[in-house]
Amino acid sequence: MKERRLTTATAATLLALALAVTGCSSKAGTGKTGQEDAKGVRTGDGITDKVIPLGVLTDLTGVYASLGKSVTQAQQLWAKEVNAKGGVCGRTIRLTVRDHGYDPQKAVSAYTELEPTVAGYVQFIGSPFVAAVKQRVETQDKGLILPQAWSASLLGSPYVRVVGATYDIETINALDFLLAQKKIAKGDRIGHVYFEGDYGENALQGSKYAAERAGLTIFEQKIKPTDNDMTAQVTALRKAGVKAVMVSAGPRQAASLVGVAAAGRFAVPIIGNNSAFSPQLLATPAGPALQKNYYVASSTLPIGSPEPGPSALAKAYRAEYPKDSLDNGVAAGYSAGKIFEEVLTRACADKNLTREGMAKAVRSMNAFDNGFGMTHDFTDPKAPSTRQSVIMQPDARTPGGLKVVQGAATSKVAEGFTFGG
């Protein structure tokens, strides 16, 4: 499927579409209290005495198809495990999956289709698409969304809750790692190759913030999701004399950047955001260079980590999907499922399994450990669940293709960062 350019105009179109379709469903969810069950638990939209339905809005055929598949299958595995234990609040979890193919209209239409029939969304890939429905969610629908997206533009809502560090924080931590490892130093010029739009520009805010405080200079290279050959960017970066490169793009762009740099003997460290790697890249000509000069920042331990959470998940995932490879989307999807499970469990204990009850339950989670390397605090909707990042390096010998080189940590600069400031 052709990748799409997400410009400011596209974002405006998305918002208009979201507002236009608000009244198109036969029953718009309200988040209001429903009837009480036999145990006195109030229930809301879509929930029956036997089922808690959750939506999965994913990309199985577009730009992030590989990620969408692994995230979705990990969440299906999570739901299967929960249901085998008796479900939550005496009810089984039912996932309804819609593939939007990273298409703006399909994403918003799929949200509108599912909204009256699900209690919330355990996955929604695409920062621009989540942002397009955010106002509607806050004022009308009020269903909890755990997006597979990390733009700071999604912060501030009691219903859209970012799991992990936002791109700006992740970028600050990434550059701090390079400084701490003495791969860069005060006075250096750092390249930043980034997607136009929400993702890349939020990451750029982080690199500029970190650079100002570390005495660095940022040399920008804005690209489109359709730009797959990074030869021109590497030429510009070399000419500018950069000592390292931050990349906030997709796996294809990262592989091209690293591969072209290596072919030209431009040996500088390159570090990417969590969306800028796929283990399939290790089998390409860029594989050796990725293992030598490339790093990745993320808010979960990699699926190949030996810690109990990732190792148990890797074993279970292989048993469930023996023909599919492991990647970090498995860890991200499953950990989001564990967070939603805790939300439902707390809402049930409060006897308030409505959408508002779930929003209240998630705000009570101040140190939740989902087993993937860090705790999450959801008490402040204006902040992501953590400011920590794990730094990893590609390694073909490790299941999932990534090994940890620095455990979960928050840099001092990231601690002082103010969102929206």
Backbone hydrogen bonds, N-H to C=O, Kabsch-Sander energy under -0.5 kcal/mol:
donor,donor_aa,acceptor,acceptor_aa,energy
6,L,4,R,-0.6
7,T,5,R,-1.0
11,A,7,T,-2.2
12,A,8,T,-2.1
13,T,9,A,-2.2
14,L,10,T,-2.6
15,L,11,A,-2.3
16,A,12,A,-2.4
17,L,13,T,-2.6
18,A,14,L,-2.7
19,L,15,L,-2.3
20,A,16,A,-2.3
21,V,17,L,-2.2
22,T,19,L,-0.8
23,G,20,A,-0.6
24,C,21,V,-1.8
25,S,21,V,-0.5
34,G,43,T,-1.2
37,D,41,V,-2.0
40,G,37,D,-2.1
42,R,40,G,-0.6
42,R,351,K,-1.8
43,T,35,Q,-2.0
44,G,353,L,-1.3
47,I,44,G,-1.5
48,T,51,V,-2.3
52,I,92,T,-2.8
54,L,94,R,-2.9
55,G,120,G,-3.1
56,V,96,T,-2.3
57,L,123,Q,-2.2
58,T,56,V,-0.8
58,T,98,R,-2.5
60,L,58,T,-0.5
65,A,62,G,-1.5
68,G,64,Y,-3.1
69,K,65,A,-2.3
70,S,66,S,-1.9
71,V,67,L,-2.7
72,T,68,G,-2.3
73,Q,69,K,-2.6
74,A,70,S,-2.1
75,Q,71,V,-1.8
76,Q,72,T,-2.2
77,L,73,Q,-2.1
78,W,74,A,-2.2
79,A,75,Q,-2.5
80,K,76,Q,-2.0
81,E,77,L,-2.3
82,V,78,W,-2.6
83,N,79,A,-2.6
84,A,80,K,-1.8
85,K,81,E,-1.0
85,K,82,V,-0.7
86,G,83,N,-1.4
87,G,82,V,-2.5
88,V,91,R,-2.5
91,R,88,V,-1.3
92,T,50,K,-2.7
94,R,52,I,-2.2
96,T,54,L,-2.4
97,V,95,L,-0.6
98,R,56,V,-2.8
100,H,58,T,-3.2
100,H,98,R,-0.7
101,G,58,T,-0.6
103,D,100,H,-1.8
107,A,103,D,-2.5
108,V,104,P,-2.1
109,S,105,Q,-2.4
110,A,106,K,-2.5
111,Y,107,A,-1.9
112,T,108,V,-2.3
113,E,109,S,-2.3
114,L,110,A,-2.2
115,E,111,Y,-2.3
117,T,114,L,-2.2
118,V,114,L,-1.0
118,V,115,E,-0.5
119,A,53,P,-3.2
120,G,53,P,-0.6
121,Y,144,L,-3.2
122,V,55,G,-1.6
123,Q,55,G,-0.9
125,I,57,L,-2.3
126,G,148,Q,-0.9
130,V,126,G,-2.2
131,A,127,S,-2.6
132,A,128,P,-1.4
133,V,129,F,-1.0
133,V,130,V,-0.7
134,K,130,V,-0.9
135,Q,131,A,-0.5
137,V,133,V,-2.6
138,E,134,K,-2.4
139,T,135,Q,-2.2
140,Q,136,R,-2.2
141,D,136,R,-1.9
142,K,137,V,-2.6
144,L,119,A,-0.6
145,I,159,Y,-3.3
146,L,121,Y,-2.3
148,Q,124,F,-1.3
149,A,147,P,-1.2
154,L,151,S,-1.8
155,L,152,A,-1.5
156,G,381,P,-3.1
157,S,154,L,-0.6
161,R,145,I,-2.4
161,R,159,Y,-0.7
162,V,160,V,-0.6
163,V,147,P,-0.5
164,G,162,V,-0.8
167,Y,150,W,-2.4
170,E,166,T,-2.8
171,T,167,Y,-2.4
172,I,168,D,-2.0
173,N,169,I,-2.5
174,A,170,E,-2.0
175,L,171,T,-2.4
176,D,172,I,-2.1
177,F,173,N,-1.9
178,L,174,A,-1.6
179,L,175,L,-2.0
180,A,176,D,-3.0
181,Q,177,F,-2.1
182,K,179,L,-1.6
183,K,178,L,-2.6
184,I,178,L,-1.1
187,G,215,G,-2.7
188,D,185,A,-2.2
190,I,217,T,-3.6
191,G,244,A,-2.8
192,H,219,F,-2.4
193,V,246,M,-2.7
194,Y,192,H,-0.6
194,Y,221,Q,-2.0
195,F,248,S,-2.5
196,E,223,I,-2.2
201,E,197,G,-2.5
202,N,198,D,-1.8
203,A,199,Y,-2.0
204,L,200,G,-2.2
205,Q,201,E,-1.5
206,G,202,N,-1.3
207,S,203,A,-2.0
208,K,204,L,-2.5
209,Y,205,Q,-2.0
210,A,206,G,-2.6
211,A,207,S,-2.5
212,E,208,K,-2.2
213,R,209,Y,-1.3
214,A,210,A,-1.2
215,G,211,A,-1.1
216,L,211,A,-2.4
217,T,188,D,-2.0
219,F,190,I,-3.1
219,F,217,T,-0.5
220,E,218,I,-0.6
221,Q,192,H,-2.5
223,I,194,Y,-2.8
227,D,224,K,-2.0
228,N,226,T,-1.0
230,M,228,N,-0.7
234,V,230,M,-2.6
235,T,231,T,-2.3
236,A,232,A,-2.1
237,L,233,Q,-2.7
238,R,234,V,-2.7
239,K,235,T,-2.3
240,A,236,A,-1.9
241,G,237,L,-0.6
241,G,238,R,-1.1
242,V,237,L,-1.8
243,K,189,R,-2.8
244,A,189,R,-0.6
245,V,269,P,-2.2
246,M,191,G,-3.0
247,V,271,I,-2.4
248,S,193,V,-3.2
249,A,247,V,-0.5
254,A,250,G,-2.2
255,A,251,P,-2.5
256,S,252,R,-2.3
257,L,253,Q,-2.6
258,V,254,A,-2.6
259,G,255,A,-2.8
260,V,256,S,-2.9
261,A,257,L,-2.0
262,A,258,V,-2.3
263,A,259,G,-2.4
264,G,260,V,-1.7
265,R,262,A,-1.7
266,F,261,A,-3.4
267,A,265,R,-1.0
268,V,266,F,-1.6
270,I,293,N,-2.8
271,I,245,V,-2.5
272,G,295,Y,-2.6
273,N,247,V,-1.6
276,A,273,N,-2.1
281,L,278,S,-2.1
282,L,279,P,-1.7
283,A,280,Q,-1.3
284,T,281,L,-1.7
287,G,284,T,-2.2
290,L,286,A,-2.4
291,Q,287,G,-1.8
292,K,288,P,-0.6
292,K,289,A,-0.8
293,N,289,A,-2.6
294,Y,290,L,-1.2
295,Y,270,I,-2.0
296,V,392,M,-2.5
297,A,272,G,-2.4
298,S,390,V,-2.0
301,L,372,F,-2.0
305,S,302,P,-2.0
311,S,307,E,-2.4
312,A,308,P,-2.3
313,L,309,G,-2.0
314,A,310,P,-2.8
315,K,311,S,-1.9
316,A,312,A,-2.2
317,Y,313,L,-3.1
318,R,314,A,-2.2
319,A,315,K,-1.8
320,E,316,A,-2.0
321,Y,317,Y,-3.1
324,D,321,Y,-1.7
330,V,327,D,-1.5
331,A,327,D,-0.7
332,A,328,N,-2.2
333,G,329,G,-2.7
334,Y,330,V,-2.3
335,S,331,A,-2.4
336,A,332,A,-1.7
337,G,333,G,-1.7
338,K,334,Y,-2.2
339,I,335,S,-1.7
340,F,336,A,-2.2
341,E,337,G,-2.4
342,E,338,K,-1.8
343,V,339,I,-2.0
344,L,340,F,-2.5
345,T,341,E,-2.2
346,R,342,E,-2.4
347,A,343,V,-2.5
348,C,344,L,-2.3
349,A,345,T,-2.0
350,D,346,R,-1.7
351,K,348,C,-1.7
352,N,347,A,-2.8
353,L,42,R,-2.8
356,E,31,G,-0.8
358,M,354,T,-2.0
359,A,355,R,-2.1
360,K,356,E,-2.1
361,A,357,G,-2.2
362,V,358,M,-2.5
363,R,359,A,-1.3
364,S,360,K,-0.6
364,S,361,A,-1.1
365,M,362,V,-1.4
366,N,364,S,-1.0
368,F,376,H,-2.5
370,N,368,F,-0.7
370,N,374,M,-0.7
376,H,368,F,-2.3
377,D,385,S,-2.8
378,F,365,M,-3.6
378,F,376,H,-0.6
383,A,380,D,-1.9
385,S,162,V,-1.5
385,S,164,G,-0.6
389,S,409,A,-2.2
390,V,298,S,-3.6
391,I,406,Q,-2.3
392,M,296,V,-3.1
392,M,390,V,-0.5
393,Q,403,K,-2.5
395,D,401,G,-2.0
398,T,395,D,-1.6
401,G,398,T,-2.7
403,K,393,Q,-2.5
405,V,391,I,-2.8
406,Q,391,I,-1.8
409,A,389,S,-1.6
415,E,411,S,-2.0
416,G,412,K,-1.3
417,F,414,A,-0.9
419,F,417,F,-0.5
421,G,418,T,-1.7
